[in-house]
Amino acid sequence: MTILAIVVILALWQRAHPFSIQTSTDIDASPSAVWSVLVDIDAYPEWSPLAVEGEFAEGATIVVADGTARVVDRVDNERLSWQTTTAMVGVFDGDRSFVLEPIAGGGTRFTQSEEFRGITVPFVSSNLRDDTAPGFHELNAALRERVEGL
């Protein structure tokens, strides 16, 4: 019973204290131009380092890298987000979001973030920082290059 109590306390603490990654880039294009590239999943193999299959419709299940996620929010030209969970909620979960903000001169600030939660997160946070965060930067750069090259 003591081990179970420790696991529950750790899970509750980690839900309140997620490990977060956030990256941003400015793109010389309107939010609608950035959005049209971001949500065109069929074209991802041409430019994106992130493998995604499915449809970015609210409530839809998509395949992302080696797992599945559920699209939880979509506001055209503004934001998109999805949730990933392992087979058991609270072990390793992620909430990823993409936010598009207009900036002066007609450009767009694209911000990508993810909050990781679960009892395993404290043990893999250095891997998330060292291995996952660079992938965020790669996706930002690839999106910027794709949009600005159109």
C-alpha distance (Angstrom), angle and dihedral (degrees) to the residues before:
residue distance angle dihedral
M1 . . .
T2 3.82 . .
I3 3.82 92.9 .
L4 3.80 90.3 50.6
A5 3.81 90.3 51.1
I6 3.81 90.6 50.9
V7 3.80 91.5 49.5
V8 3.82 91.6 49.5
I9 3.81 92.4 48.3
L10 3.80 91.2 47.3
A11 3.81 91.2 48.9
L12 3.81 92.5 49.7
W13 3.80 92.3 46.9
Q14 3.81 92.0 48.8
R15 3.83 92.3 49.4
A16 3.80 88.1 57.4
H17 3.84 93.8 43.3
P18 3.81 109.2 41.9
F19 3.78 124.8 -179.9
S20 3.80 107.0 -115.2
I21 3.78 136.1 -159.5
Q22 3.80 120.9 -170.8
T23 3.78 129.5 174.5
S24 3.80 132.7 170.3
T25 3.77 138.8 -169.0
D26 3.78 133.6 -178.2
I27 3.80 115.5 -125.9
D28 3.78 123.7 -161.0
A29 3.80 94.8 -130.9
S30 3.80 139.5 75.7
P31 3.81 121.0 -84.3
S32 3.82 89.2 -110.4
A33 3.83 91.1 55.6
V34 3.82 91.2 48.9
W35 3.80 90.9 45.1
S36 3.80 93.8 52.7
V37 3.82 90.6 56.5
L38 3.82 94.3 41.1
V39 3.81 94.9 55.1
D40 3.83 97.7 39.8
I41 3.81 95.5 99.6
D42 3.81 92.8 172.0
A43 3.83 89.7 65.0
Y44 3.84 95.6 48.0
P45 3.83 93.6 98.5
E46 3.82 88.3 60.5
W47 3.81 95.8 58.0
S48 3.80 116.9 -4.8
P49 3.81 126.5 94.2
L50 3.83 86.5 -159.0
A51 3.79 115.0 83.2
V52 3.80 111.0 -141.3
E53 3.80 130.6 168.9
G54 3.78 129.5 -176.9
E55 3.76 132.3 36.8
F56 3.79 130.4 -54.6
A57 3.79 94.6 -128.5
E58 3.78 120.2 136.7
G59 3.81 108.4 -96.1
A60 3.81 93.4 15.6
T61 3.78 122.8 130.0
I62 3.79 115.0 -126.5
V63 3.78 132.1 -173.9
V64 3.79 111.7 -124.0
A65 3.81 119.7 -175.7
D66 3.82 102.9 -51.0
G67 3.79 99.7 -17.5
T68 3.77 145.8 47.5
A69 3.76 131.0 -102.6
R70 3.78 137.7 -175.2
V71 3.79 120.0 -128.5
V72 3.80 104.9 -126.8
D73 3.79 103.2 172.5
R74 3.78 136.2 23.5
V75 3.78 125.7 169.1
D76 3.79 108.8 169.4
N77 3.81 114.5 -116.1
E78 3.83 90.9 3.8
R79 3.80 117.0 57.5
L80 3.78 147.3 -10.3
S81 3.79 127.7 -172.5
W82 3.77 140.5 173.8
Q83 3.80 138.8 -174.6
T84 3.76 126.8 -136.2
T85 3.78 124.3 -165.5
T86 3.75 135.0 175.7
A87 3.78 121.1 -123.9
M88 3.80 87.3 -79.9
V89 3.80 119.0 44.4
G90 3.78 112.6 -124.9
V91 3.80 96.9 34.4
F92 3.83 99.1 87.0
D93 3.79 119.7 -18.2
G94 3.78 132.3 163.9
D95 3.79 136.3 -163.9
R96 3.81 110.8 -160.9
S97 3.77 123.7 -172.4
F98 3.77 138.5 -179.1
V99 3.80 118.0 -158.0
L100 3.81 125.7 -170.4
E101 3.80 117.8 -160.3
P102 3.80 125.0 -179.3
I103 3.79 113.6 -122.4
A104 3.79 132.6 -165.9
G105 3.77 114.8 -71.5
G106 3.79 95.1 32.9
G107 3.79 98.0 -72.8
T108 3.79 131.3 127.3
R109 3.79 132.3 -125.0
F110 3.81 106.0 -143.2
T111 3.80 113.6 -160.4
Q112 3.77 122.4 -173.3
S113 3.80 120.1 -171.3
E114 3.76 141.0 164.4
E115 3.77 133.0 -168.7
F116 3.80 114.6 -153.9
R117 3.79 119.6 -156.3
G118 3.76 136.1 174.3
I119 3.77 141.9 87.3
T120 3.81 92.6 -79.8
V121 3.82 95.9 52.0
P122 3.83 97.1 86.0
F123 3.80 88.3 56.1
V124 3.82 95.0 51.0
S125 3.81 102.0 33.6
S126 3.81 92.7 107.3
N127 3.83 89.2 53.8
L128 3.80 89.9 49.1
R129 3.79 90.6 50.9
D130 3.82 95.3 43.9
D131 3.82 101.1 35.6
T132 3.81 108.3 22.7
A133 3.81 101.9 39.1
P134 3.83 93.5 59.3
G135 3.82 88.1 55.2
F136 3.80 88.9 57.8
H137 3.79 89.9 54.8
E138 3.82 90.2 47.4
L139 3.80 92.2 52.3
N140 3.82 91.8 47.3
A141 3.81 91.4 51.2
A142 3.81 93.1 45.1
L143 3.82 91.9 49.5
R144 3.80 91.2 48.2
E145 3.82 92.0 49.4
R146 3.81 92.6 46.5
V147 3.82 95.0 48.5
E148 3.79 95.8 42.7
G149 3.82 90.6 46.9
L150 3.80 93.9 57.5
